[in-house]
Each structure stands twice: as C-alpha cells, then as structure tokens.
Amino acid sequence: MIPAGPATARRATSAASFRRLAVVLAVAVGVAACGADAVAPLPVQPPGPTPATPTPSATSAIPSPAGSPSRPPPTRGRPPAPPSTRGTPRTTPPPTAATPACRGAVRYDLPLAETELELLRSLCFATGAVLRIQGIGPGLVSVDRPELVSQQYEAGVVDIRFVRPGTVDVTIPEEGREHTITVVVR
C-alpha cells in the first residue's frame, strides 16, 4: 500500500467538498422550485440511440421512452383507475375555498349609477367578504341581521363586511322603491 501524501489528501478533501456542494445545491434547487402551484415534470428523452433498452414490464409505472406510460392489465369487476398525473391542479376545491356559485372573501363593488338592482337578487360570499355599495347617502342601506355584519359609511360608500356565516337581506332604496339583495355567507 502506498502511503497517502498531501496531494492524495487534497484530492480526497476536494472530492468530498464537491459532493457536499452538489448535495447542498440539489437541495437548494429543490426547495427553491417548491411553490404554491404544483408543476408536472418534463418528459425525458434519451440522449441518442442506446444499444439495448429493456422494455418496462406490464406492472411497471415507468414511462416508456416514447413518453406514454404503461398501464397494468385491467382487473375483473372494477374499471381500472385513471393514470395519476402528477402536478395537475385539483378538480375539487378544498373545503375552505369558495365554490363556483359562491365567491370567496372578496370585495364586491356595486356602483348604483351603473347597476340595475332589479336584476341582482342574491349573492354568495365567504366570511370576510365586503359588499361595497357606491353612490348612496348615509343611513339608507339596511340589513335584517346586523349581528352578522359590520357596516360602515364614508363619502357616499357603504361597506358591509360579512363577519359570520348566515343569510343577510340587504335593503337598498332607489327611485322610491326598496330593492332587497339576499346574501348567503358561508
């Protein structure tokens, strides 16, 4: 055995340092790539013709070089599950998110000069949403359940913040008539 000299020790130290640096960079890139939105990996093509590529078995979930995943054979009694696609967005919203018919905790502007109130009968919001009625005098907008809202007036604008779940009727006078908008708060 040849005794390790200073050059061999330096090479071993620099190789170990290089490996540690590669691991740190891989972790940093992986963490930096993690965001709020999931992403799908890009398909990988082999760099060129390979001598002998083994074909994946029928139960393998490894994608073939052409990019199409192989599927297991169908089972009797149950239809096969759809192939999982990593990184695609959910089709069902999480329990706290607003449904398509119900807006989230947003500010909904209602400019009275531009809106026909007769066409607006009901709205749906998440708790924390604000209905902003623009172009109305003080004390004219009323709600039937004041314990579910926080109402504020300033400079011709009424802000109604929905602080608790429930159903609130918002009454707005316009041209001698009263229009009621039923607001469902989830």
Buried (B, 14 or more C-beta within 10 A) or exposed (E): EEEEEEEEEEEEEEEEEEEEEEEEEEEEEEEEEEEEEEEEEEEEEEEEEEEEEEEBEEEEEEBEEEEEEBBEEEEEEEEEEEEEEEEEEEEEEEEEEBEEEBBBBEEBEBEBEEBEBEEEEEBBBBBEBBBBBBBBEEEBBBBEBEEBBEBEBEEEBBBBBBBEEBEBEBEBBBEEEEBBBEBBBB
